[in-house]
């Protein structure tokens, strides 16, 4: 239980840092008005490289979606829903086709 709380707190701090970097620093380095979405890429990487039994990637999708929702113009919860469902889908694909 303590280890899971520690992982979630670490993810919270990690995604907070990525949000700050993305919103304050990377905004000046856009190519054709496209800014790299570090949170989206991090959630994908965490879910691909994590064991399929662990649920940390799903929490990462939720926390990353929360931080994207803070800066988004969409209704609150849209990014949470997208990243959490993407995390579950990646877990299912990796479990079925990679570790079959």
N, C-alpha and C positions, 0 to 999 in steps of 0.2 A: 504494500500500500504506500509506504513512504517513498519507494523508488519511483512509482508512477506519479506521485505528486511532484517529485523532484524533476522528472522528465517533462511534465506539463509546464512547470514553472520555467524550466530551461527553454522550452519551445516558445513560451510567451515572451521571454526576454529576447530570444533570437529573432522572432518575427517583428517585435517592436523595433529592434535595431535595423532590420531590413526595410521596414516602412520608413524610418527616418532617412536612411541612405537613399531610398527610391524617391521620396518626396522632396528632399532638400538638395541632393547632390546629382543624381542621375537625370534630373529634369533639364539640366544644362547640356547634357550630352545626347540629345535626341537626334536620330537619323531619320529624315523624312517625317518628322513629328511622331516617331515611334520610340517609346521609352521601354527598356527591358523590364519585365515584371519579375523581379527576383523572388517574390513570395510564391507565385505560381510555379516557377521552376524549382524552388526548394521543396514544395509540397510533392511535386512529381518525383523528385530525386529521393525524398524520404520514403515514399511509398514503394518505389521500385527496389531500393536497396535494403529495406527492412524485411525481417522474417514475416511470413504471411500470418502467423499466429498472433503477432503483436498488434495492438490497436493504437500504437502511438501515431501512426500515419493518419489515422482518421481524426485523432485529436489535433494533429498538425493542420489538416484541412479545415477544421472548424476554427482554430485560432487564426490561421492565415486569412480565412474568409472574413473573420471579424475585423482584422486590421485593414483589409481591403475595403470593407463596407464603411469604415469610418471616413475614408477619403473618396468614396464613390458617390456618384450622383443618382444611382439607382436606389430603389427602396431598400431599406435596411433588411438584410437577411438574404439578399440575392447572391452575393459572393460566398456567403457561408454555405448556402445550399449547393452552389456550383462546385466549390472545392471539396466539400464533404462527400457529395455524390461521386465526384471524380476520384477521390481517394478510395471509396468502396469499390468502384469499377476497376481501378488499377489493381487492388488487392485480389479481386475475383479473377482477373485475367492472368495475373502472375501465378496465382494458386492453381489455375486450371491448365495453363499452357507451359509455364516454366518449371514448376515443381510438381508435375503430374506423375 
